[in-house]
Amino acid sequence: MKFLLLLILAFNSLFATVQLIKKENPDSNTTLLVIGGIHGDEPGGYFAASILSSHYEIQSKNLWIVPNLNKESIQKNSRGIYGDMNRKFSVIDAHDNDKQTVEEIKKIILEKNVSLVLNLHDGHGFYRKEKQGNIFNPNAWGQTCVIDQCKLKENQPFGDLNEIASTVKKNLNKQLLQNHHSFDVKNTNTKFEDEAMQLSLTYFAVTNNKPAFAIESSKNLSSLSQKVFYQLLAIEEFMKIMNISYIRQFDFNETEIAKIIENYGFLNINNNISLNLNQIKKSLSYIPIKSTDNLFCFSHPLGEIRDLRGEVAIYIANKEVAVLRPQYFTISEQCPDKYEVEIDGNVTFIEKASYFSITDDFKVLTQQGLRVNVIGYSSAGVVNESGILLNLGNIGENFSLDDEKKVYRVELYKNDEFCTMLMAKFK
């Protein structure tokens, strides 16, 4: 299982807030930077960036991805809980809660290797040059490739913004799910006509001679998967223009994209607990973790934790998947990596923090110095459940990890210090 470590962030800084995922090759310094989630209520952008992080292999050139720039606002499904982050790139107050994030993403944009910047959004309506109603009109932003001006300085690679945007538009319009989803180029002519956009991320980039575009899928599309479909289509067109070769690891259609969006993946805690977030109860108690400095690693790029006064809320994007109520332990450094378990009469070794499947029954074989605690099983006078044959009938179903009441915790301890949690899954 591949995990994205949330604590490895931009610039290798312990105090960084921006999650920067790099997919690099030694053949070139050409780098596409994709930014999702500057507005927390625009999931098409941040889910597209997430799928780009987890389901694309980059074979030439470089791709950098910030999937969730405005993390707190994403969790609360808010455009910006501290105001509009995309209006803070010219001037920002020293006490603004967004200041650190804004300064970090500015530094990333100005990195020498960054050749082109894409900022992903969901915009209202469907942009049309002439008014065709409340949804289809010149004031709409949806289904556009937005540029701040036509060109950057002479001979700047990828500096002909209008030509690139027009090419992307033309190729997107050959692949529409419905005809009214058509894309167009929206030039805000920021320097002369749009004071608000002068404060934006893309204008900061172009004024520093970095080619930058915003991709806006329409908020009026019928599903999140449609928004992500068009965002990914646009990103792929930019990669083609930049000669970034890639392998997409899924069939490109709305149905497959919806399946990926609905897959929350796994959470690994301290390298000794692994939780399937697709099969987890909304609330779990007595989870054995440290009192401080716990390491939470998600396989999903949009995975985040939130401290709730001693409880730990688990988020995927704007969805609270579960709340963990901890029980604090010291983590033993003298535990084995594998544990001997008899499953349906056959003895095998199970790696720490892993799931194992059972048809009828199982027992953890006795290992010197190890204490076994199967959560949901109790017997008078028994303090170590090593060597006890267990089946689904003698484990209390209320103690399951999942709503289907099939997965149960098998915890192992050494000298009252926590070793690992195995997950016993009954078929």
N, C-alpha and C positions, 0 to 999 in steps of 0.2 A: 504494500500500500504506500503510495507516494503522498507525503505530507508537505504542505507549504508552511514554513515556520514563520509565524507572525512576528516573532521577535527579531528576525533578520530583516532590517529595514534599510532605507536609503542611507548611503554614505557610511554604513557600518557603525552608526552612532547609537549608543545605548539609549539616548533620549529622543531619537527620531520618532515622528508620528506617521510618516508617509511610508506605506508598504510599496516597495519598488521591486517588481519581478523582472529579471533580465533573462532573455533567451538570446545567446550570443554565439557568433562563429568567428574564427580567426581570420576570415578572408577579407574583411572590410570594416571600416569605421562607420559606414552608412547605418543609421539607426532611426527607426520609427518609434516615437514615444506616443503611447495611447493612454488617455486619462479618462477614467470613468468615475461617476459619483460626485462631481463637484456640487451638484444639486441632489439632495437626498431623496427627493420625491420623483426621480426620473430613472426607474429601474431598467428601462431598455438599454441605457448607456452602461450602467455598472454591471448588469448581467452579461452584456456582450463582452466587456473587458474581462470578466471572470472566465467566460468560456474560452476566450482567446488565451488566457493564462494556462488553462488546464487541458485544453483539447486541440492545441495546435503545436506542431513541431516545426521549428524554424531551421531550414537547411542552409541558407546563405544570408549574409548581412545580419542585422541585429534588430530585435524587437524588445522594447522596454514597455512595461505595463504597470500603471497604477490603477488597480481595479476599484478602489473605494476611497477616494480622496477625502470625502467629508463623512467620516465614519459615524459620528454621533447623529448627524442628520439623517443618514441612511437608516439607522436603527429606529428613529422616530418618524420615518417617512415624511420628513419636513424638507422644504426647499433649503432652509438654512436656519438652524436653531439659534445661531448668533448673527443672523442677517445673511444677506446674499454673498456667499464667498466669491462668486464670480464678479463682484464689484469692489474687490479689495486689492487689485494688482497694481494700482497706481500709488495709492496712499493707504496706509493702514495704521490705526492707532496702536501704540505700544502695548496697551492693556487689552486689546481685542483677543478674544479666546481663539480666533482663527489664525492669529499672527504666525505662530510657529509652523503650522501646516502650509500657509501661503508662502512663507520664506523658504521652506524646504522645497516646495514644488517649483518655485522660481529658480533655485539653484540647479535642480534637475534639468529644467528647460534650457538653461544656459550652459549645460555640460557640452564640451567641445564636440563629442560624438553625436549629439542629437541633431538629426538632419531635417526632421519634419515632425510636427506635433498635431495630434488629433484629440480634440476635446469632445466627449460624447454626451449628448443631451437627448431628452424627449421634449418636443415643443408642441404647443397647441395648434390645432387645426391642420390645414393643408395649404401650403404657400402657393398662391397664384398671382401672377403679375397684374391681373385685372380681377376686380371683385366679382365673385359668383355666389355670394351668400355669407353667412356668419362664420362658416367653417373654412370655406375656400376663398381666400382673399389675400391682399398684399401684406396685411398685418400679421398673418399667421407665420409660424416658424417651422411647423412640422414638415417632414420630407424635404429637407434642404441640405445642401452643402454650403455652409456660411463662410464667407471670406470678408476680411476687413478692408481690403484694397485689391487692386488687380495684380500688381507686381511688387516684388522687392527689388533691391538694387540689381544692376546689370550683372550678369554672369553668376548670380547666386543659384546654386543647385536647388532645384524644385521651387525656384522663386517666381515662376509665372503662375500665380495662384488661380487666376481666372481660367487659364487653359487647363490646368490640372482638375479644377472643380468641374469644368464643363465635360471633360473626359469621363470623370467618375459619374456624373449625372447621366450621360449618354449610355454608359454601360449598365448602370443600375436600371434604367428604364426599359432595358431588354429583358429583365428578369422579375417583373412585378408579379405579385400574387393577385392583384386586381388592378384594373386600369387606373382607377382614381387614386392609387398610391404613388403616382408619378412624382419623381424628384425634380428639383430645379436648383439653380445657383442663386443664393441670396447674398448680394454685396451690400454690406451695411455702410460702406464708404466712411468708416469710423472717424477718421481724422477730421472730416469736415461736416458730417451730418449726424453723428450719434454720440453724444456726450456720455451716455451710460456705458456704451461699449468701449469707450476709452479707458474704462476701469477694469476691463475683462482680461482673462488669461490669454486669449488668442492675440489681443492687441498688444499686451506686454511682450509676447513672443515676437510678433512681426516688427515691433519697434526696436527689438534687439536682433533684427535680421534673421529670425528663425521662421521658416515657412510654417504657418499654422492654419488649421481649418477646424470648424465645428461641424459635427454631423448631428442632425436633428431628425430623429424618427418622430412620427406623429403620436401625440397622446390620444388621438381619436382612432387609432388602429384598434381592432377588435380584441387583441390579446397581447400579452407580454411577449409571447413567442414571436409574433409578427414584428414587434419593435426590434427584438434582438436579431431576427432574420435580416432586416434591412441594415442594422448597424454592422453586422458581420459582413454582409455583402459589400458595404462601402469600405470597410477596413481592408478586405481582400483586394479591392480595386486599387487602393493606395499602395498595398504591398506589391502589386503587379507593376505599378508605375515606378516604384523604387527598386524593382528587380529583386525583391525579397522572395525567395522560394520557400514554400511551406507545404506541410502535409496536414490536412484537416482530418481529424481522427473520428469522424462521424459522417453519416449521410446528411447532406445539406438540404433539409426540408423543415417545415414548421413543426411537424410531429416530433422529429428527433430532437430539435431544439427544446421543445416543451419538456421532454423526458430529462434532458440534462438540467434544465432549470429546477425541476422537481427533485433532483437527487442531491441531498444535503451532505453525503459522504460521511467521513469518520472524524471523531475528535480523539486525539491522543493526549493523555495527561501524564506528564512526568516520565514518559517512556515506560509506564507500567500499568496503564489503564487505556483501553481503546473502546470507544462507544460508537455504535452505528447510529447516526443521527436520523436515519430514515425509520428506525424501529426503536423509538425511545419514548418512555412516558414523559408527560409534561413536567413531572416533579419526581425527583429521586433524593432519598435521604441517606445520611451516613456514608457519603462517598469519601474514601480514605485518601486525603491529600495532605500536603504540608501546610503549616500555618502561614507561611510566607514563601515567596519566590517560586511559585508553581509555574510549570511550563506547559502551556496549552498550544497544541499544534493541530491545525485543521487541514484536511485534504481539500476542502473547498476554499477558494480564494476570498470569499466574502464572509468567512467564519470569524466571529469576534466574541469576546466575553465581556460581561458587564458586571461589576461588583454591586450587589444589592444588600448592603449592610450585613456582610458576612455570608450571604448566599451568592452563588455564581450563576448568572443568566447566560445561556448559550444562544447566540444569534447566528442565523444565516441571513445576511442582508437585513431586511426590515422585519424578519419573522423571528420571534422568540420561540426557539425549538424546545427548550427545557430549562428548568431551574434545578441546580444541584445544591443540596444542603450538606456541607462537608462535616466530616469528623477528622480531627487533626492527628496525624501520626508522624513519627520520624520515619524516613525512608531508609531501609536497610541497604547497605552496600555489599552484603555478603550473600546474596540470593542467587540461585541458579537461573540460567536463561531458559531452561526447559524443565517441564514437570511430567512425571510419569503418571499416566491416567489409564485406567481400564475402561474402555467404551464398548458396550454391548459384547462383553466377553473378550475383547482384544486389547492388549496392552500397547500403548503408543506414547510418544513424548509430545507434549503440547508446549509451544513457545509462549513465553510470558506475554501478557496483554493481548491474547488472541482468542478467537471463537473456536469452539469445537462442536460438532453435530452428534446427536444421540438419537437412536431409534427407541431404545427401551430403558437402559440404565447405565450408570457410570459410577466409578469411585476413584478418588485420588489416592494413589498408593502411598504408603507411609514412607517419608523421607526424614532422616535424622535431623532434628532441630527445627523442623517446619510444622507449623500449626495451620490446619485447614478450617475455614469457616464458610460454609455454604449458606448464603443468606436466604432465609425462608425455611430452613430445616432446624428443628430443635428436638433434643431428647434429654430427659432429666439426667443430670450428672455428666453429660458428655461435653467436654470443652475443646476437643480436637476431633474433627470429623474425617481425618485420614482413615482410609480403609473401610469406610462405611458405604455400602451399595445403596445408591439413591435412584429413584425414578420420579416421574412427574407427579405421581400421587402423593409422595411424602415430602414435597416442598410446597410451602404455602404460595398459592398463585398471586396473592396480593404483593408479593415481594419480587415479582418479575421486573425486568428492565424494560420490557416492551408491552404495548397494549394487547397484543395477541396472547400474552402469558405463556410464551415459549422460551424466553431467554432468562437465565438466572446467573447470579454472581457467585463465583467461587474465589474467595480471597485467601491469600497465603501470607503467613507472618513468620518471622524469625526473631526470637527473643523480644516479642511484643513490638517489633518494628515491621512496617508494612513492606511486603515484597512485590506482589502483583495481584491483579484481578484477571482471572480467566472467565470467559463467558460460555456457559453451557447452554447450547441451543437444541431443544427437543424438536424433532421433526413432526 
